[in-house]
Amino acid sequence: MRPGSYERHRELLQSVIRAIAAGECRRPFTEATGQDAADAGMRSTRTAGKVFRSLLGRPFDLGQPGELGLVRTESSPYGLGPAVAYPRCDPALLVAAAERAAAGWRAAGPYERAGLAVEILRRLNTRSHELALAAHHTTGQSLQAAFRAAGPHAQDRALKAVARAFAESERLPADLHWESTGRGGQPHALRGTCSLVPRGVSLLVGCPDFPLWNGFPGLFASLVTGNPVVVAPHPRSVLPLAITVRVARQVLAEAGHSPDLVTLAVAEPERQVHRRLATHPAVRIVDFTGSARFADWLEQHAGQAAVFADRTGLNTVVLDSTDDYRGLVRGLALASCRCNGAVRTTPQNILVPERGLGTDEGHKTLRDLGADLGDAVDRLLGHPARAAKVLGAVTTDEVRNALTEAARYGPVLHASGPVAHPDHPDADLRSPLLVRLRASDERVYTREWPGPVTFLVGTDSTSHSLALLRRTVARHGALYASVHSTDSLVLAAAETAALDAGVHLVENLDDLPADPSSALAEQPDAGAHFVTGRFRVVRSRRHAPSTGPVPEPLVAPAPDSGLTAELIDV
C-alpha cells in the first residue's frame, strides 16, 4: 500500500510529471496564488509581517545536535533589526546525525519521500509572504522581486525537481526476471531485485542573492532520492533557508522520521563552515549556484562528492543587427538594473562590432548605443517608487568597490550613482555602470564582476564577437548568452558557438532572462544527471525458486548469502 503522504499529493505530483514529459510548463503554486499576488498579497498580509517580526532578535530554535552557541551573521540593508540568532552547531556532529538518519529514510522508499517533499512545499507555500520578507531583508531584493524568488515561483521550481526525482526513482523495476544458459546448454530461470541506493549526505551551499530559487532544486532532489541534507546558507542570507529547514524538520518529525534528515549549518564567515563540510569524507553530494571561482574550488577539493555547481560567470550579449532597436535598448537597460545586478543573470559583456550595428532606425554607432542605453536607464529609474521595485538595495562593500574599480578601465558611458528609496532613506540603491572597452581588454571583462557592472566591448566583427563568446564563456562559464540579429546565418553561427561553450542561448528576445521567474531558468541545468547523479542502482540475482514469492528488495547482502550483486552508477 502506498503511504498516505503520497496519496494526498498524488494527483499534483503526477500532473507535473506528465507536463515535464510533454514539454509543457506547469506551475501549480503560481497558478493557485494568482499572477498579481506579489503586489496585492504583499500589501495585505499583515499576519506575515507579524510572524516575520516575531523572529527578529530571538534565538531561532531548531533542536539540532551539537549546538555550541548562537551566532548572528545578517543585517538588513533596509535598516530592520535586530538580527536573528541561529544555533551554531558542530559540523561533524551534523553530518554524523544525518548519517544516522539515512537508513530509515532510504527504507521509506520513493513514494513516501516524494509525498513528504510535496507536503514540505505545501506548507512553505502557506508562508510565501513570510519567506519573501525574509529574502527582502537579507538579500536586498525589492519586495516584489523577493516574492517571485522565494515564493510560489521558487516552490514550482522545487516541485519540478521532486517530480523529476520521483519519476527517475519510480522507473526502476523492483523485480527482475530473466533466463541464462547454464552448463550443457540448459536454461536457468533467474530472479532478482533492483534497488535505489542514495549516495549519502548531501550539502547545499547557499547562494547570497537567491537562496531559495537556487537552493530548492538540489535540496528536494536529494531528499526524494533518499539523501539527508545539511544546509549551509551564505552568512548574509540565512533566514529564508532557516525557515525552510524548520518546516522540513517539522514535517519529517510528524511523519515519524528523524528531523536530522535536514539540518542547518550556520557560523561566522571566518569559520568557513561550507568549505569544511564540502570536504568532509561523508558528504557525497554538493549543490552550489554562484561564482565560478568557488565552483572551481569545489570541483578541485570536494573530490569525494558529486558536485552540482551552476556557475554565474560572464553573461554575454552579442549584437549584430535588430529590427526593434528601442525594444532592444529597453530590455538591456532593464536587465542591467534589476536587483542592482545581483540577480546573477545580469548581462556583463555586450559585444558589438566597432563599426556599430544595423537597426530599424538606421545604422547605430557604439557611441549611439551607449548614449541610448544610458538614457533608457535614466528613464527607467526616474520615478523613485519604480526605481525601488527594480533595483533593490546593495548589501556589500564588494559591490560598491567593484563599481568604483570598473569605472577606471575605460570611458564611462553611464556612471553609477545613488538612487533614493521612497520608504527607506538609508537603503543603498545604485544605478548601473556602463563602461566601454576594447576587445583586447580581456583581463577586465573576463573577470566576474559583482553588482550592476556592464561592459560595452567593441570587436572587429560579429564573427569576432562570436569567437569571444565561445572562448570566454567556455573558460569562465555563464548562465546564458543572448544574440540579436536579423541574419539567419548569424543566428545559426550563434547557436553553434553557444553549443561549443555549453551555455543557454536567447535569440532576439528583448526581455532578457534577468528575472528569476523567466522561462529560461525553469529547469535545473544538469538535466537527468541532476537527479540520477544522486543515487546508484544495486541489482541482485539468484536462481528462481520453483515456488514462492520473489525476494524482498536488497538492503544489505550477507557475506555468505551466495547472492551476486551488481553496483551500477546510473
Secondary structure, DSSP 8 states (H G I E B T S, - for coil): ---HHHHHHHHHHHHHHHHHHTT----HHHHHH-TTHHHHHHHH-HHHHHHHHHHTTSB-----TTEEEEE-----TT---S--BEEEE-HHHHHHHHHHHHHHHHHHHHHHHHHHHHHHHHHHHTTHHHHHHHHHHHH---HHHHHHHHSHHHHHHHHHHHHHHHHHHHTS-SEEEEEEE-GGG-EEEEEEEEEEEE--EEEEE--SS-HHHHHHHHHHHHHHTT--EEEE--TTS-HHHHHHHHHHHHHHHHTTS-GGGEEE----GGG-HHHHHHT-TTEEEEEEEE-HHHHHHHHHH-TTSEEEEEE-B--EEEESB-S-HHHHHHHHHHHHHGGGGTTS----EEEEETT-EEETTEEE-HHHHHHHHHHHHHHHTSSHHHHHHHH-----HHHHHHHHHHTTSS-EEE---EE--SS-TT--EE--EEEEEETT-HHHHTS---SSEEEEEEES-HHHHHHHHHHHHHHH-BS-EEEE-S-HHHHHHHHHHHHHHT--EEES-SS-S-STTSGGGSS-TTTTHHHHTTEEEEEEEEE--SSS------S---TTS--EEEEEE-
